[in-house]
Amino acid sequence: MEEVPGKTDRESHGVICGTKRPVLLFIFLPAMERRCVSLLIMCGIVGYIGYRKAADVLLDGLYRLEYRGYDSAGVAIRDLREIQIEKEVGKVAELDNLLKSRNFEGTQGIGHTRWATHGGVTAVNAHPHCDSQSNVALVHNGIIENYLEIKEDLEKEGVTFNTQTDTEVVAQLLAKIYQGDAVSSLIRLSGFLEGSYALVILVREIEDKIYCIRKGSPLVLGKGKKESFCASDVPALLPYTKDFIYLNDGEIAELSQDNIQIWDSSGQVLTRSSFHVDWDVSMSDKDGYPHFMLKEINEQSRVIRDSLLERLQDDSVDLSAELKWSHEDIHKWKKIHIVACGTSYYAALIAERLFENVTECDIRVDVASEYRYRKLKSGPDTLAIFVSQSGETADTLAAERKARTSGACCLAVTNVPNSTLAREVDHVLLLKAGPEVGVAATKTFTGQLCVLYLLALYLGRVCETLSKNKENRLVQELRILPFKVDSILEDHLLIRELAEKYANARNFLFLGRGNSFPVALEGALKLKEISYLHAEAYAAGEMKHGPIALLDPEVPVVVVIPRDELYDKVLSNIQEARARSAPIIAVATSGDQYIGTNAEDIMWIPVTEQEMNPFLAVIPLQLFAYYVARYRGCDIDQPRNLAKSVTVE
Ligand code: G6P
């Protein structure tokens, strides 16, 4: 056997167990020649070992994880010594139908729901995958970047492959490495794999265990009485347990009926205590609504109320119970960086305006995929805030690691306690949104906005850059926002009518200024995500620099125009659009007497402080997107090509 050439970087990671590093007869070609195919996968995985019928637990978990991927699904169930694999193209319901005819009795198994942009969506490519002798079966979330290299080398050794996936390569490689001890085999396996993975594995000859290993992709373990679980995300397991352990990068877990054992990447046994989640299982059910998205839109007043709990004292914000910052800490920050992706980024853009009003720091907001590669000057004088519903978004995690290395103080604003982001940063502020299942974020946007606003007000107070009067005014308004949100939701039938009227338009332009500009961005994003219509958002003042060329009577312009200091400017922009015969749909403040003559249709929001307009203006836009998608017959909770949690770059 020869040493693998050109792999010294991985040797230094300490992933090799024992005195010898893993040796396979591999001749590696230059990596650049092979890394031409990229498989982008964000999937849901679940594993169970206990006394219940594994098929039932796995299907239930897969339904709850379907937001992560939904083009094919499969399970592997151990029945006596045999591992039975069933897979089906389509949603989990298709697999469910298939399993009804199988009636598996086994009480341990693994399951997977897949989301792929490259690599065929076929039953053969669906997970679980096994090696040629069916000695191991595994499910995978992530990307093995060097799978072509490994595959070619295994082929040279006579291994034949049935699928085009990177995951089968892992199964074949593991079977080759395996010599009777699963943990050391997994440590050796990780020495060969580049990329990201959460793997859950059945080994045929180990009849009473399930194995897990992760790097870069999330995996949570759950313990019940006489049963153990694992899954990509907490909601999958809520019906069975509320006590969880997150597996960290490089760690390996062995699940048996009675125990969960964890090792680090060098094979040291770890002691890890579990954390309790007080989410209710009904939070991850539809609760009578036709879609999770509608249910979650309707939860937003509750989210605001919960976000304020224990964070207000009279009419002041007090976050000192959660953020152990001294005055000295806070006073040394001259810069605030806020970094996020997708909807979280738009929440950050809105909050940016409040931060710049109430603090004297230099504020910079960026998308994580850009921030991570920029040459920004962060350091100990920087508070770096990472906003992520899931706490698992790969770009946000990379951006956070970069900021942390620079010496910045890192704070996570996330919905998921103990997510990777929450565990890595110095400080955490949790949203109180409960699990969000609809792929299009709604209630977590509101939750993020709320938490970021509280933080801005808190910093403003501690730094004495925010007047007492203004703080009191804004806090009082936060307290009554839930009632105002509910009053908009009560008008949903009007918005539904509007959606019907415009559901056949092909292109929309969304406009706003000041803190309404990011609201326009979010409104356009919601519409494109779930209705597949083209919707472009612009700062209203920028319209004349390009998008005005698109306008004609077929292009509705959605204008976010609450009563604020920029109202007159936006009204002028409306005139510019009307002069091109574009129909105007306005999101306007109740009592606005001028808007009626300037817009074809109006979605009303209650009067509020101008800083608070985004909380209200976003609600009609969420409902509008929702109902347009419904009229167009789209798959609202699971829109095509999207995934809720983007755990790869
Ligand atoms: C995906 C989701 C979006 C979300 C974005 C950022 O694109 O579909 O809804 O806003 O990721 O996710 P995060 O969990 O980091 O907030």
Residues whose N, C-alpha, C, O or C-beta is under 5 A from the ligand:
A	BS01	G6P	C341 G342 T343 S344 V387 S388 Q389 S390 G391 T393 V439 A440 A441 A643 K644 V646
